[in-house]
Amino acid sequence: MSTASIASSLIFAAAVTASSETVLLPASHDNTLFGPIAGDLSSGSGQHIFVGRTSGGGSGDNDLRRGLIRFDVSEIPPGSTILSASLRMQIVWRPQNAAFPVTSRLHRCTADWGESSSVSPGGAGVPAAPGDATWFSRFFPDLPWSTPGGDFVPEPSSAVSVVGAGPYIFGGAGLAADIQAWVDGAPNHGWVMIGDESTPSSAAKWVSRENVAPTIRPVLTVEFDPPQTIRYLRPVQDTTIHGPILGDIASGSGPSMFAGRTSGNSGSNDLRRSLLRFDLSEIPEGATITAANLRIVVWRSAPGGPETVLATLHRAETDWGEGASESPGGAGAPAAPGDATWTNRFFPDVFWSNPGGDFEPVPSGSASIGGVGIWCFEGAGLAADLQAWLDGDQNNGWIVVGDESTPSTARAFFSREYFVPSQRPRLTVEFEPPESNAFDLNGDGNVGGADLTVLLSSWGEPGPADFDGDGIVGGADLAALLAAWTKG
């Protein structure tokens, strides 16, 4: 590769280096294995996972418990570099005579396994349902483990010292290495949880993904560097407009946004629309947008409404503001100067052409939104809008319009002001980089004065401005740069 090509590659890499991203992932599957004597017990849909050895003392007792847990890591794109990972799990009970401290370990599972409909109210297990994992079966009743008790890597990926009830964090390089392997394409069978099986009364009752308390269910936190051709962007502006009766209500700085129709009767101020805008400066000039989606985290649905509603994302046609108003709920608060409202783009003096916002009638994307959880707006129009903004059109962002024909369709989702960054709206952008220009030494998309400064700073020495590859920067390189000059 020529010096010029190397310099160009380094410049592009420096220009598009992405900041790290963090995702919080819920468990997708979990179960408990009960053994070693009875091989047909399980608790696939139970609220708890049991790990360790119970108080049974005889050699013939069915006193061992092992947990299984798996997370869907497909939200992390292939080509990412895993920087760190931690798994938060909660113990809610240990026996009064429990041995402590004891160690609980996570081992990477090497074979697939199932989670079915069996529910054990306690730690004894119940008859397995078809498709459940048991001590003997990966999928009951027909597919056995190679080794009863589960197939897994002998070396633990992570371990914690367990004393009593409370939260515990599994972490370390082994956990991150497992996730890296899965992101790189290795089969993801999750982990086997193994406690101290040599000591009676070492068992612990961990919370499963089906537990009635969502805040203590297992959560896998992964920090990663995405590939250079993917960007994760957070809004630089967002707000909710409330209408159609009152025109001076807003929530520019609130932690939540709303879209849809509340339970208000006809003629009330029951419509909500949200506005979002993203800064695209992290995407290199001249790039080609290939795909995009907008992820939101819904934390509340209007009671009594349909289980699923359709929300659409429309390109905003005019500029709008976000002021200091803050509403703790969906009713809104008095608008602050500069806020967007149902009637104003910038309260109180600059108006929308159409109350409720000026936007393209044809949606750029849509999302079928259920209840609490993560939902994505997708559609070819998102990438088209981003490409237009990147190519020079004014970026006024998008407006989210929910189902406004039916009462109780409103959804509340976290805004950019929400205190947990990973729960804020996130725009994922995939792109092809622009063709490299060896003479654009500072990566700004032009060949001009700044590039000349770079060249002169290394005059007579090796450097990225050595376009002719003779080992030093000199007159021939200066002539080549001037020949490629574009502007300032």
C-alpha positions in Angstrom: 0.0 0.0 0.0 1.3 3.5 -0.9 2.1 6.1 1.8 -0.8 8.2 0.4 -3.2 5.3 0.8 -2.0 4.5 4.3 -2.4 8.2 5.3 -5.9 8.3 3.8 -6.9 5.2 5.7 -5.6 6.6 8.9 -7.4 9.9 8.4 -10.7 8.1 7.7 -10.3 5.9 10.8 -9.6 9.0 12.9 -12.5 10.9 11.5 -15.1 8.1 12.1 -14.0 6.5 15.4 -17.2 5.9 17.3 -17.8 6.4 20.9 -18.6 3.3 23.0 -22.2 2.2 23.4 -23.9 0.5 26.4 -26.9 -1.8 26.2 -29.0 -3.3 29.0 -30.4 -6.7 28.0 -33.1 -8.7 29.7 -32.8 -12.5 29.9 -34.5 -14.3 27.0 -34.5 -17.8 28.6 -33.9 -19.3 32.0 -34.6 -22.5 33.9 -33.5 -24.7 36.8 -32.1 -28.2 36.7 -33.1 -30.5 39.6 -30.9 -33.6 40.2 -29.0 -35.8 40.3 -31.6 -38.6 41.0 -34.9 -37.4 39.4 -34.3 -36.4 35.8 -37.7 -35.1 34.8 -38.1 -32.1 37.1 -38.0 -28.5 35.9 -39.3 -24.9 36.3 -39.2 -23.3 32.9 -41.7 -20.5 33.6 -41.1 -20.2 37.4 -40.4 -16.9 39.1 -37.1 -18.2 40.5 -33.9 -20.0 39.6 -32.4 -22.3 42.2 -28.6 -22.9 42.5 -26.5 -24.9 44.9 -27.2 -27.8 47.3 -30.3 -28.1 49.5 -30.3 -29.4 53.0 -30.6 -33.0 51.8 -27.9 -35.1 53.5 -28.1 -38.6 52.0 -26.2 -39.7 48.9 -29.5 -40.7 47.3 -31.1 -37.3 47.7 -32.2 -35.1 44.8 -30.4 -32.2 46.4 -28.5 -30.4 43.6 -29.8 -27.3 41.7 -28.3 -25.6 38.7 -29.5 -22.6 36.8 -29.6 -21.9 33.1 -29.8 -18.4 31.7 -29.4 -16.9 28.2 -29.5 -13.4 26.8 -30.2 -12.3 23.2 -27.2 -10.3 22.2 -28.3 -9.6 18.6 -28.7 -5.9 19.4 -24.9 -5.7 19.4 -23.9 -5.6 15.7 -21.4 -8.1 14.3 -17.9 -6.5 14.1 -18.3 -4.8 17.5 -15.6 -5.0 20.2 -16.9 -5.9 23.6 -15.2 -3.6 26.2 -16.9 -4.9 29.4 -19.9 -6.9 30.6 -21.7 -7.4 33.9 -24.7 -9.5 34.9 -26.8 -8.3 37.8 -28.9 -11.0 39.5 -30.9 -10.9 42.8 -31.1 -13.5 45.6 -34.4 -13.3 47.5 -33.9 -16.2 49.9 -31.4 -18.6 51.5 -32.1 -21.2 54.2 -31.9 -20.2 57.8 -29.1 -22.6 58.3 -27.4 -21.6 55.0 -23.7 -22.1 54.7 -21.9 -18.9 53.9 -20.1 -17.5 52.2 -20.3 -19.8 49.2 -19.3 -19.3 45.6 -21.7 -19.2 42.6 -20.2 -19.6 39.2 -21.2 -19.0 35.6 -20.0 -21.5 33.0 -20.5 -21.0 29.3 -23.0 -23.6 28.1 -21.9 -25.7 25.1 -25.3 -27.1 24.0 -28.8 -25.6 23.3 -31.6 -26.1 25.9 -35.2 -25.3 26.4 -37.6 -23.3 28.6 -41.2 -24.5 28.7 -44.3 -24.0 30.8 -43.5 -25.8 34.0 -43.7 -23.7 37.2 -42.3 -24.7 40.5 -43.6 -22.6 43.4 -40.6 -23.7 45.5 -37.2 -25.3 45.2 -38.4 -28.9 44.8 -39.2 -28.7 41.0 -42.3 -30.0 39.2 -42.8 -32.5 36.3 -41.1 -31.1 33.2 -43.3 -29.9 30.3 -42.3 -30.8 26.7 -39.4 -28.7 25.7 -38.1 -28.1 29.2 -34.5 -28.5 30.2 -34.0 -31.0 33.0 -31.0 -32.7 34.7 -30.9 -35.3 32.0 -32.6 -33.5 29.0 -31.7 -30.4 27.0 -35.3 -30.6 25.6 -37.5 -32.9 27.6 -38.2 -35.8 26.9 -36.2 -36.7 23.8 -32.9 -34.7 23.6 -30.4 -35.6 26.4 -27.4 -33.7 27.6 -24.1 -35.3 26.8 -23.4 -35.1 30.5 -26.3 -35.1 33.0 -26.5 -31.8 34.7 -25.7 -29.8 31.6 -22.9 -29.5 29.0 -20.6 -26.5 29.8 -17.0 -25.3 29.7 -15.3 -26.5 32.9 -13.5 -23.1 33.5 -16.0 -20.6 34.9 -16.5 -17.3 33.0 -17.3 -15.4 36.3 -18.0 -16.0 39.9 -19.4 -14.2 43.0 -19.2 -14.9 46.7 -22.8 -15.4 48.1 -23.8 -14.6 51.6 -27.5 -13.6 51.9 -30.3 -12.0 50.0 -29.5 -9.0 47.8 -28.1 -8.1 44.4 -24.9 -9.7 43.0 -22.8 -8.7 40.1 -21.1 -11.2 37.8 -18.3 -9.6 35.7 -14.8 -9.9 34.5 -12.9 -10.7 31.3 -14.4 -14.2 30.9 -18.0 -12.8 30.7 -16.9 -10.3 28.1 -15.0 -13.0 26.2 -18.1 -15.2 26.0 -20.2 -12.3 24.6 -17.5 -11.4 22.1 -17.6 -15.0 20.8 -21.4 -14.9 20.5 -21.3 -11.5 18.7 -18.6 -12.9 16.3 -20.9 -15.8 15.4 -20.4 -18.6 17.9 -23.6 -20.4 19.0 -25.1 -18.6 22.0 -26.3 -21.1 24.6 -26.0 -18.8 27.6 -24.5 -19.9 30.9 -25.0 -22.6 33.5 -25.1 -21.3 37.1 -23.4 -23.7 39.6 -23.2 -23.2 43.3 -21.2 -24.9 46.1 -22.4 -28.5 45.6 -20.1 -30.0 48.2 -21.8 -28.3 51.1 -25.4 -29.0 52.3 -27.6 -25.9 52.7 -25.6 -23.9 50.2 -28.6 -23.3 47.9 -29.8 -19.8 46.9 -33.1 -18.7 45.4 -32.4 -16.3 42.5 -34.9 -14.1 40.7 -35.8 -15.3 37.2 -36.9 -13.3 34.1 -40.5 -14.2 34.9 -40.5 -12.7 38.4 -43.4 -10.3 39.2 -40.9 -7.6 40.2 -39.4 -6.2 36.9 -36.8 -4.1 38.7 -35.0 -7.1 40.1 -35.0 -9.4 37.1 -31.7 -10.4 35.6 -30.0 -7.7 33.5 -26.9 -8.0 31.4 -25.0 -4.8 30.8 -22.6 -4.7 27.9 -20.3 -1.9 26.8 -18.9 -2.1 23.3 -17.3 -0.2 20.4 -19.5 -0.6 17.3 -18.0 -1.1 13.8 -16.7 2.1 12.2 -19.7 2.1 9.8 -22.3 2.2 12.5 -23.3 5.2 14.7 -25.5 5.3 17.8 -26.9 8.8 18.2 -28.9 10.3 21.0 -31.3 13.3 20.5 -30.0 16.8 20.8 -33.6 18.0 21.2 -36.9 16.4 22.1 -40.2 17.5 23.4 -44.0 16.7 23.6 -46.7 18.9 22.2 -50.2 18.7 23.8 -53.4 19.5 22.1 -55.7 20.3 20.3 -57.5 22.6 22.8 -54.7 24.2 24.8 -51.9 25.8 22.8 -49.6 26.8 25.7 -48.7 23.4 27.2 -45.3 21.7 26.9 -42.7 19.6 28.5 -39.4 20.5 26.8 -37.1 19.3 29.6 -39.2 16.5 31.0 -37.8 13.0 31.4 -40.7 11.5 29.3 -42.3 12.0 26.0 -45.8 11.0 24.9 -47.5 10.0 21.7 -51.1 9.0 21.0 -54.5 9.8 22.6 -55.2 9.8 26.3 -58.4 8.6 27.9 -59.9 12.1 27.5 -63.3 12.5 26.0 -63.9 14.1 22.6 -63.2 17.8 22.8 -60.6 17.5 25.6 -56.9 18.2 25.3 -56.2 14.5 24.8 -53.7 14.3 21.9 -49.9 14.0 22.3 -47.2 14.2 19.7 -43.4 14.0 20.2 -40.6 15.7 18.4 -37.0 14.5 18.1 -33.9 15.8 16.4 -30.4 14.2 16.1 -27.0 15.8 15.3 -25.5 13.9 12.4 -22.0 15.4 12.6 -20.5 12.1 13.7 -21.3 10.7 10.2 -18.6 11.6 7.7 -19.5 14.0 4.9 -20.1 12.1 1.7 -21.2 8.9 3.4 -24.0 6.8 2.0 -26.7 5.9 4.5 -27.7 2.3 4.1 -30.1 1.7 7.0 -31.5 3.3 10.2 -33.9 2.6 13.0 -35.1 4.6 16.0 -35.4 2.8 19.3 -37.5 4.0 22.2 -38.2 2.6 25.6 -41.8 2.7 26.6 -42.4 2.8 30.4 -46.2 3.3 30.5 -49.4 2.6 28.4 -52.7 4.3 28.9 -54.9 2.0 31.0 -57.9 0.4 29.2 -56.5 0.8 25.7 -55.6 -1.6 23.0 -52.6 -3.9 23.6 -50.8 -2.8 20.5 -50.9 0.6 18.7 -49.4 1.8 15.5 -47.2 4.9 15.7 -45.6 6.7 12.7 -42.5 8.8 12.3 -42.8 11.9 10.0 -40.1 14.2 8.8 -40.6 17.7 10.3 -40.8 20.5 7.7 -39.9 23.5 10.0 -37.7 24.3 12.9 -38.9 24.0 16.5 -37.7 24.6 20.0 -37.2 22.9 23.3 -37.5 25.1 26.4 -37.3 24.7 30.1 -40.8 23.5 30.8 -41.0 20.2 32.7 -44.1 18.1 33.3 -43.9 15.1 35.7 -46.7 13.3 33.8 -48.6 13.4 30.6 -50.7 16.5 31.3 -48.0 19.0 30.3 -46.9 22.2 32.1 -47.1 25.9 31.1 -44.8 26.5 28.2 -41.5 28.2 28.7 -40.1 30.7 26.2 -38.8 28.8 23.2 -40.8 25.7 23.7 -42.7 23.9 21.0 -46.4 23.6 21.7 -49.4 22.5 19.7 -49.7 26.0 18.2 -46.2 27.3 18.4 -42.9 26.2 17.0 -41.2 28.6 19.4 -43.5 29.8 22.2 -45.0 32.4 22.3 -44.4 34.2 19.0 -43.5 31.8 16.2 -46.3 29.5 15.0 -46.7 26.3 13.1 -48.3 26.6 9.7 -50.6 23.8 10.9 -51.4 23.4 14.6 -50.0 20.1 15.8 -46.8 20.5 13.8 -45.6 20.9 10.2 -44.6 17.5 8.8 -44.6 15.3 5.8 -47.9 13.4 5.6 -46.2 10.2 4.3 -44.5 8.5 7.3 -40.7 7.9 7.1 -41.1 4.9 9.4 -43.5 3.1 11.8 -43.6 1.0 14.9 -46.2 -1.4 16.2 -45.9 -0.6 19.9 -47.2 -2.9 22.7 -46.8 -2.3 26.4 -43.8 -1.6 28.5 -40.5 -2.5 26.7 -38.2 -1.6 23.8 -39.7 -0.7 20.4 -38.2 0.4 17.1 -39.3 2.6 14.3 -38.2 1.2 11.0 -38.6 2.0 7.3 -36.7 3.0 4.2 -37.8 6.6 4.8 -35.5 7.0 7.9 -32.4 6.4 5.8 -33.7 8.6 3.1 -34.3 11.5 5.5 -30.8 11.1 7.0 -29.2 11.1 3.6 -31.0 14.3 2.7 -29.9 16.0 5.9 -26.4 14.7 5.4 -26.4 16.1 1.9 -27.4 19.6 3.0 -31.2 19.7 3.6 -32.2 21.4 6.8 -32.5 18.9 9.6 -35.7 19.6 11.5 -35.9 16.0 12.9 -39.0 13.9 13.2 -42.5 14.0 14.8 -44.0 10.9 16.3 -47.7 10.5 15.7 -49.6 7.8 17.6 -53.1 6.3 17.1 -55.2 9.5 17.6 -58.5 7.9 16.5 -58.9 5.7 19.6 -58.9 6.7 23.3 -56.3 5.3 25.6 -53.7 4.7 23.0 -51.1 7.0 24.4 -47.6 5.7 25.2 -45.0 7.3 27.5 -41.4 6.8 26.6 -38.1 8.1 28.1 -36.7 11.3 26.7 -33.1 12.5 26.3 -33.3 14.0 29.8 -34.0 10.6 31.5 -31.3 9.9 34.1 -30.4 6.5 32.7 -28.5 7.2 29.4 -29.1 3.7 27.9 -32.9 4.1 28.2 -33.0 7.4 26.2 -34.1 7.3 22.5 -31.4 5.9 20.2 -30.9 6.3 16.5 -28.9 3.6 14.9 -27.3 4.6 11.6 -25.5 2.3 9.2 -23.5 3.8 6.3 -20.9 3.3 3.7 -17.9 5.6 4.1 -17.1 8.2 1.4 -14.4 7.4 -1.1 -11.0 8.4 0.4 -9.1 11.4 -0.7 -5.4 11.2 0.1 -5.0 15.0 -0.2 -7.7 15.7 2.5 -5.2 15.5 5.3 -7.5 16.8 8.1 -10.5 14.8 7.0 -12.9 17.7 6.6 -14.0 16.7 3.1 -12.1 19.4 1.3 -8.5 20.0 0.2 -7.6 23.5 1.3 -5.7 25.7 3.7 -5.8 23.3 6.7 -4.3 20.6 4.6 -1.6 22.9 3.4 -0.7 23.6 7.0 -0.4 19.9 7.7 1.9 19.5 4.7 4.2 22.5 5.7 4.4 21.3 9.3 6.2 18.1 8.1 8.3 19.7 5.3 11.5 17.8 4.7 10.5 14.9 6.9 8.4 11.8 6.5 4.7 12.2 7.0 1.1 11.7 5.6 1.7 14.5 3.1 4.4 12.4 1.3 2.2 11.8 -1.7 4.9 10.6 -4.1 6.3 8.1 -1.6 9.9 9.3 -1.8 10.3 9.4 2.0 10.1 13.1 2.7 7.5 15.9 2.2 8.8 18.3 -0.5 8.0 20.3 -3.6 6.5 17.5 -5.6 4.0 16.8 -2.7 3.1 20.5 -2.5 2.4 20.6 -6.3 0.2 17.5 -6.0 -1.8 19.0 -3.1 -2.3 22.3 -5.0 -3.5 20.4 -8.1 -6.1 18.7 -5.9 -7.2 22.0 -4.2 -10.9 22.4 -3.8 -11.7 25.2 -1.4 -10.6 27.2 1.6 
